[in-house]
């Protein structure tokens, strides 16, 4: 029988011991992916170019190309998760990234560098987005927004710690030390994944959302019914691509990712162009990162209270407000813009899992996410180049105005998303 007098709340962080293990593991995986693929490059690209005497522009181009390769990897990890298991995909992606990191520090040519970056990027897509967030959806079908609020804190934490971490490792042992550290860390995570992580909470002797109101036999029976349904679900890849909701979500949340990546990867040159000095810019980054940590959790709470559709729209208003304040040529308004930006950065990675689960339910989520995530990632990958090109060729003021207009369009698009449940839930 279920636990008597147990009151379930989707806004409570009572995930249970095993649930918190999944959340913390997911958080750490996201932190390392963001650090390896994005944030550490602030140090390592310049070091590779200087030590190896390589063309630094070529290395930046490699990052753009491998981001698109990772989009293809998203589909691959979705297929592996579906055909074998999510845990297998998660562990394999960590293993691939680990091997790439061990080789990366010894890269003897730009081609070897590119191969290592591509392999690590594809691996990161698996262990930070596809396998990782599929498990989060399976474990927390009704608390997915709140759970995502916790795990995506890994992104801003990476932004805050990667620069000093990689700078210190570079000074102590060079590039080899940096990538050996990442290789060892992801190898340890791979082992932890194999030993402790399971696709569904029922397989670990736990309950979805840590909801103890029903007994284990009922939970196991419900899981088997759901798994049987997944084999004959009408929500195929073809049907999802033919569904308007797929493209509306893909565009709206893809723009949010483009917005976040475009601003953060061009943060330093934008403010240097505006006349700020590096110590001031580092202070701004610290403020933005700290607020983003809190913002990630608050966006999760907002999602739990109003749903992912409304939460996305509200978060966009914060992002547009940050642009407006940032463009006013006054230090006071510029600093006021940073908390607004931090909220959008904190929420930018939260909503896709939640809205897919809300619309397609626990058992149709994997297929919907497998289709929509590559759309979001492909659009988001344009952020670095779009903001950078407009910023350098015209001005960052023009780039920010473009982002604000694009965000306004994406907000309107989200209004037209029908978030009615159409798939199979619990």
C-alpha positions as CSV (number, residue, x, y, z in Angstrom):
1,X,0.0,0.0,0.0
2,X,1.1,3.6,-0.5
3,X,2.3,5.8,2.4
4,X,-0.7,7.1,4.3
5,X,-1.2,10.8,4.9
6,X,1.4,11.6,2.3
7,X,0.6,14.9,0.5
8,X,2.3,15.4,-2.9
9,X,3.4,18.9,-4.0
10,X,5.0,19.6,-7.3
11,X,6.6,22.8,-5.9
12,X,8.4,21.0,-3.1
13,X,12.1,19.9,-3.6
14,X,11.4,16.7,-1.7
15,X,13.0,14.5,-4.4
16,X,14.1,11.7,-2.0
17,X,17.6,10.5,-1.5
18,X,17.8,8.6,-4.8
19,X,16.1,11.5,-6.6
20,X,18.6,14.0,-5.3
21,X,21.5,11.7,-6.4
22,X,20.1,11.9,-10.0
23,X,19.7,15.6,-9.8
24,X,23.2,16.2,-8.4
25,X,24.8,13.9,-10.9
26,X,22.9,15.7,-13.7
27,X,24.1,19.0,-12.3
28,X,27.7,17.9,-12.3
29,X,27.5,16.5,-15.9
30,X,26.1,19.8,-17.1
31,X,28.8,21.7,-15.3
32,X,31.6,19.7,-16.9
33,X,30.0,19.8,-20.4
34,X,29.7,23.6,-20.2
35,X,33.2,23.9,-18.9
36,X,34.9,21.6,-21.4
37,X,33.1,22.7,-24.5
38,X,32.5,26.4,-23.9
39,X,33.9,28.2,-20.8
40,X,37.4,26.6,-20.7
41,X,38.0,27.8,-24.3
42,X,38.4,31.4,-23.0
43,X,41.8,30.1,-21.7
44,X,42.7,27.2,-23.9
45,X,42.1,28.5,-27.4
46,X,44.6,31.3,-26.8
47,X,47.0,28.9,-25.2
48,X,46.8,26.5,-28.1
49,X,47.3,29.3,-30.6
50,X,50.3,30.7,-28.7
51,X,52.1,27.5,-27.8
52,X,51.4,25.5,-31.0
53,X,51.6,28.7,-33.2
54,X,48.2,27.9,-34.8
55,X,45.8,30.3,-36.3
56,X,43.4,31.4,-33.5
57,X,40.6,32.3,-36.0
58,X,40.7,28.8,-37.3
59,X,40.2,27.4,-33.8
60,X,37.2,29.7,-33.3
61,X,35.7,28.4,-36.6
62,X,36.2,24.9,-35.3
63,X,34.0,25.6,-32.3
64,X,31.2,26.7,-34.6
65,X,31.5,23.7,-36.9
66,X,31.6,21.2,-34.0
67,X,28.5,22.8,-32.5
68,X,26.7,21.8,-35.6
69,X,28.2,18.3,-35.5
70,X,26.9,18.0,-32.0
71,X,23.4,18.7,-33.3
72,X,23.7,15.5,-35.5
73,X,25.0,13.8,-32.3
74,X,21.8,14.7,-30.6
75,X,19.8,12.5,-33.0
76,X,22.3,9.7,-32.6
77,X,22.1,9.7,-28.8
78,X,18.3,9.8,-29.0
79,X,18.3,6.6,-31.2
80,X,20.8,4.8,-28.8
81,X,18.7,5.8,-25.8
82,X,15.6,4.4,-27.5
83,X,17.1,1.2,-28.9
84,X,19.3,0.2,-26.0
85,X,18.9,2.3,-22.8
86,X,19.3,5.9,-21.6
87,X,21.9,4.8,-19.0
88,X,24.0,3.2,-21.8
89,X,23.9,6.3,-23.9
90,X,24.8,8.5,-20.9
91,X,27.8,6.3,-19.9
92,X,29.0,5.9,-23.5
93,X,28.9,9.7,-24.1
94,X,30.9,10.3,-20.9
95,X,33.4,7.6,-22.1
96,X,33.8,9.2,-25.5
97,X,34.3,12.7,-24.0
98,X,36.9,11.3,-21.5
99,X,38.9,9.6,-24.3
100,X,38.7,12.9,-26.4
101,X,40.0,14.9,-23.5
102,X,43.0,12.7,-22.8
103,X,44.0,13.1,-26.5
104,X,43.1,16.8,-26.7
105,X,45.9,18.0,-24.4
106,X,48.4,16.2,-26.7
107,X,47.0,17.5,-30.0
108,X,49.9,17.9,-32.4
109,X,48.0,19.6,-35.2
110,X,44.8,21.6,-35.8
111,X,43.2,18.5,-37.4
112,X,43.7,16.4,-34.2
113,X,42.4,19.4,-32.1
114,X,39.3,19.5,-34.3
115,X,38.7,15.8,-34.0
116,X,39.0,15.9,-30.2
117,X,36.7,19.0,-29.9
118,X,34.1,17.3,-32.2
119,X,34.2,14.0,-30.2
120,X,33.9,15.9,-26.9
121,X,31.1,18.0,-28.3
122,X,29.1,15.0,-29.5
123,X,29.8,13.3,-26.1
124,X,28.7,16.4,-24.3
125,X,25.4,16.5,-26.2
126,X,24.7,13.0,-24.9
127,X,25.6,13.4,-21.2
128,X,24.5,17.0,-20.7
129,X,21.3,17.1,-22.8
130,X,19.9,14.0,-24.4
131,X,20.5,11.1,-22.0
132,X,20.8,13.3,-19.0
133,X,17.5,15.2,-19.4
134,X,15.6,12.1,-20.6
135,X,16.4,10.6,-17.2
136,X,15.3,13.8,-15.4
137,X,12.0,13.7,-17.3
138,X,11.5,10.1,-16.4
139,X,12.2,10.6,-12.7
140,X,10.3,13.8,-12.3
141,X,7.4,13.9,-14.7
142,X,5.3,16.4,-12.6
143,X,8.3,18.1,-11.0
144,X,10.3,18.5,-14.2
145,X,10.3,22.3,-14.0
146,X,11.6,22.4,-10.5
147,X,14.1,19.6,-11.1
148,X,15.5,21.4,-14.2
149,X,15.8,24.6,-12.1
150,X,18.3,22.7,-9.9
151,X,20.3,20.8,-12.5
152,X,20.8,23.8,-14.9
153,X,22.5,25.8,-12.2
154,X,25.5,23.8,-13.6
155,X,25.7,26.2,-16.5
156,X,26.3,29.5,-14.6
157,X,28.5,27.7,-12.0
158,X,30.7,26.5,-14.9
159,X,30.9,30.1,-16.1
160,X,32.0,31.3,-12.7
161,X,34.7,28.6,-11.9
162,X,36.1,27.6,-15.3
163,X,38.2,30.7,-15.9
164,X,40.2,30.5,-12.6
165,X,40.3,26.6,-12.7
166,X,41.8,26.4,-16.2
167,X,44.1,29.4,-15.7
168,X,45.6,27.7,-12.6
169,X,45.9,24.3,-14.2
170,X,47.6,25.9,-17.3
171,X,50.1,27.7,-15.1
172,X,50.9,24.5,-13.1
173,X,51.1,21.9,-15.9
174,X,50.1,23.3,-19.2
175,X,47.4,22.2,-21.6
176,X,48.0,18.5,-20.9
177,X,47.2,19.0,-17.2
178,X,43.9,20.8,-18.1
179,X,42.6,18.0,-20.4
180,X,43.9,15.2,-18.2
181,X,41.8,16.7,-15.4
182,X,38.8,16.8,-17.6
183,X,39.5,13.2,-18.9
184,X,39.8,11.8,-15.3
185,X,36.7,13.7,-14.2
186,X,34.5,12.4,-17.0
187,X,35.8,8.9,-16.6
188,X,34.8,8.9,-12.9
189,X,31.4,10.2,-13.9
190,X,31.1,7.4,-16.5
191,X,31.7,4.8,-13.7
192,X,29.2,6.5,-11.4
193,X,26.6,6.4,-14.2
194,X,27.0,2.7,-14.8
195,X,26.8,1.8,-11.1
196,X,24.1,4.2,-9.8
197,X,22.0,5.7,-12.6
198,X,18.8,4.0,-13.9
199,X,16.5,5.1,-16.7
200,X,13.4,5.1,-14.5
201,X,13.0,5.5,-10.7
202,X,11.0,2.3,-10.5
203,X,14.1,0.5,-11.6
204,X,16.0,1.9,-8.6
205,X,13.2,1.1,-6.1
206,X,12.0,4.7,-6.0
207,X,8.8,6.5,-7.2
208,X,8.3,9.1,-9.9
209,X,8.6,12.6,-8.3
210,X,9.2,10.7,-5.0
211,X,5.4,10.4,-4.8
212,X,4.8,7.8,-2.1
213,X,1.1,7.9,-2.4
214,X,1.0,4.7,-4.4
215,X,2.7,1.3,-3.7
216,X,5.6,-0.3,-5.5
217,X,3.5,-2.9,-7.3
218,X,1.3,-0.1,-8.8
219,X,4.3,1.8,-9.8
220,X,5.9,-1.2,-11.5
221,X,2.7,-2.1,-13.3
222,X,2.3,1.5,-14.5
223,X,5.9,1.5,-15.8
224,X,5.4,-1.7,-17.8
225,X,2.2,-0.4,-19.3
226,X,4.0,2.8,-20.3
227,X,7.0,0.9,-21.8
228,X,4.6,-1.3,-23.8
229,X,2.8,1.8,-25.1
230,X,6.1,3.4,-26.2
231,X,6.5,0.6,-28.7
232,X,3.3,1.4,-30.5
233,X,3.0,5.1,-29.8
234,X,1.5,7.2,-32.6
235,X,4.0,9.9,-32.0
236,X,6.6,9.0,-34.5
237,X,9.4,11.2,-35.8
238,X,7.4,11.8,-39.0
239,X,4.3,12.8,-37.1
240,X,6.3,15.1,-34.8
241,X,8.0,16.9,-37.8
242,X,4.5,17.3,-39.4
243,X,3.1,18.9,-36.2
244,X,3.0,22.7,-35.9
245,X,3.7,22.7,-32.2
246,X,7.1,21.1,-32.8
247,X,8.3,24.0,-34.9
248,X,6.7,26.7,-32.7
249,X,8.6,25.3,-29.7
250,X,11.8,24.7,-31.6
251,X,11.8,28.3,-32.9
252,X,10.9,30.0,-29.6
253,X,13.2,28.1,-27.4
254,X,15.9,28.0,-30.1
255,X,15.9,31.8,-30.1
256,X,16.2,31.8,-26.3
257,X,19.3,29.7,-26.5
258,X,20.6,31.9,-29.4
259,X,20.0,34.9,-27.2
260,X,21.9,33.5,-24.2
261,X,24.8,32.1,-26.1
262,X,25.1,35.2,-28.3
263,X,25.3,37.5,-25.3
264,X,27.6,35.5,-23.1
265,X,30.1,34.6,-25.8
266,X,30.4,38.2,-26.9
267,X,30.1,39.7,-23.4
268,X,33.7,41.0,-23.3
269,X,34.0,42.5,-26.7
270,X,30.6,44.2,-26.4
271,X,31.5,46.0,-23.2
272,X,35.1,46.8,-24.4
273,X,33.5,48.4,-27.4
274,X,31.3,50.4,-25.0
275,X,34.4,51.7,-23.2
276,X,34.5,49.5,-20.1
277,X,37.8,48.1,-18.7
278,X,38.5,44.4,-18.1
279,X,38.2,44.6,-14.3
280,X,34.8,46.1,-14.6
281,X,33.7,43.5,-17.2
282,X,34.9,40.6,-15.0
283,X,32.8,42.1,-12.2
284,X,29.8,42.3,-14.5
285,X,30.3,38.6,-15.4
286,X,30.5,37.7,-11.8
287,X,27.2,39.5,-11.0
288,X,25.5,38.0,-14.0
289,X,26.7,34.5,-13.2
290,X,25.7,34.7,-9.5
291,X,22.2,35.9,-10.5
292,X,21.9,33.2,-13.1
293,X,22.5,30.5,-10.4
294,X,19.5,31.9,-8.4
295,X,17.6,32.6,-11.6
296,X,17.8,29.0,-12.7
297,X,16.1,27.8,-9.5
298,X,13.6,30.6,-9.6
299,X,12.7,29.9,-13.2
300,X,12.1,26.3,-12.1
301,X,9.8,27.4,-9.3
302,X,8.0,29.7,-11.8
303,X,7.6,26.8,-14.2
304,X,6.1,24.7,-11.4
305,X,3.6,27.4,-10.5
306,X,2.4,28.6,-13.9
307,X,3.7,26.0,-16.4
308,X,6.5,26.2,-18.9
309,X,4.6,28.1,-21.6
310,X,3.8,31.1,-19.4
311,X,7.2,30.8,-17.7
312,X,9.0,31.1,-21.1
313,X,7.0,34.2,-22.0
314,X,7.7,35.9,-18.6
315,X,11.4,35.0,-18.9
316,X,11.5,36.6,-22.4
317,X,10.3,39.8,-20.9
318,X,13.2,39.8,-18.5
319,X,15.6,39.2,-21.4
320,X,14.1,42.1,-23.5
321,X,14.2,44.4,-20.4
322,X,17.9,43.5,-20.0
323,X,18.6,44.6,-23.6
324,X,16.7,47.9,-23.2
325,X,18.5,48.8,-20.0
326,X,21.8,47.7,-21.3
327,X,21.6,49.9,-24.4
328,X,21.0,53.1,-22.3
329,X,24.4,54.7,-22.2
330,X,24.5,55.0,-18.4
331,X,26.5,52.9,-16.0
332,X,23.6,52.7,-13.6
333,X,21.2,51.2,-16.2
334,X,23.9,48.9,-17.5
335,X,24.4,47.4,-14.1
336,X,20.7,47.2,-13.5
337,X,20.4,45.2,-16.7
338,X,22.6,42.4,-15.3
339,X,20.1,40.8,-12.9
340,X,17.5,40.8,-15.7
341,X,20.0,39.1,-18.0
342,X,20.9,36.6,-15.2
343,X,17.3,35.5,-15.0
344,X,17.1,34.8,-18.7
345,X,20.4,33.0,-18.7
346,X,19.3,30.9,-15.7
347,X,16.0,29.9,-17.4
348,X,17.3,29.5,-21.0
349,X,18.1,25.8,-20.6
350,X,15.1,25.0,-18.3
351,X,12.0,25.0,-20.4
352,X,12.4,22.5,-23.3
353,X,12.3,19.4,-21.1
354,X,9.4,20.7,-19.1
355,X,7.2,21.8,-22.1
356,X,7.9,18.5,-24.0
357,X,6.9,16.6,-20.9
358,X,3.8,18.8,-20.4
359,X,2.5,18.3,-23.9
360,X,3.7,14.7,-24.8
361,X,3.7,13.2,-21.3
362,X,6.2,10.9,-19.6
363,X,6.2,8.1,-22.3
364,X,6.1,10.2,-25.5
365,X,8.6,12.7,-24.1
366,X,11.7,10.8,-25.4
367,X,10.6,10.9,-29.0
368,X,9.4,14.5,-28.9
369,X,12.6,15.7,-27.2
370,X,14.7,13.7,-29.6
371,X,13.1,15.7,-32.5
372,X,12.9,19.1,-31.0
373,X,16.2,19.4,-29.2
374,X,18.3,19.3,-32.4
375,X,16.1,22.1,-33.8
376,X,16.7,24.2,-30.7
377,X,20.4,23.4,-30.7
378,X,20.8,24.2,-34.4
379,X,19.2,27.6,-33.9
380,X,21.0,28.3,-30.7
381,X,24.4,27.5,-32.3
382,X,24.0,30.6,-34.5
383,X,24.1,32.9,-31.5
384,X,27.9,33.1,-31.3
385,X,28.3,34.0,-35.0
386,X,25.2,36.2,-35.4
387,X,26.1,38.5,-32.5
388,X,29.8,38.4,-33.2
389,X,29.4,39.2,-36.9
390,X,26.9,42.1,-36.4
391,X,28.9,43.3,-33.5
392,X,32.2,43.5,-35.4
393,X,30.9,44.6,-38.8
394,X,28.3,47.1,-37.6
395,X,28.2,47.5,-33.8
396,X,27.2,45.5,-30.7
397,X,24.4,48.1,-30.2
398,X,22.9,46.9,-33.5
399,X,23.5,43.3,-32.5
400,X,21.6,43.8,-29.2
401,X,18.7,45.6,-31.0
402,X,18.5,42.6,-33.4
403,X,18.4,40.2,-30.4
404,X,15.6,42.2,-28.7
405,X,13.5,42.1,-31.9
406,X,14.1,38.4,-32.4
407,X,13.2,37.8,-28.7
408,X,10.0,39.7,-29.2
409,X,9.0,37.6,-32.2
410,X,9.9,34.4,-30.3
411,X,7.7,35.6,-27.4
412,X,4.7,36.0,-29.7
413,X,5.4,32.6,-31.2
414,X,5.2,31.0,-27.8
415,X,1.8,32.5,-27.3
416,X,0.5,30.3,-30.1
417,X,1.9,27.0,-28.6
418,X,-0.9,24.7,-27.6
419,X,0.3,23.1,-24.3
420,X,-2.6,20.6,-24.0
421,X,-1.5,17.1,-23.1
422,X,-1.6,14.9,-26.3
423,X,0.7,12.0,-25.3
424,X,0.7,9.4,-22.6
425,X,1.5,10.6,-19.1
426,X,1.5,8.7,-15.8
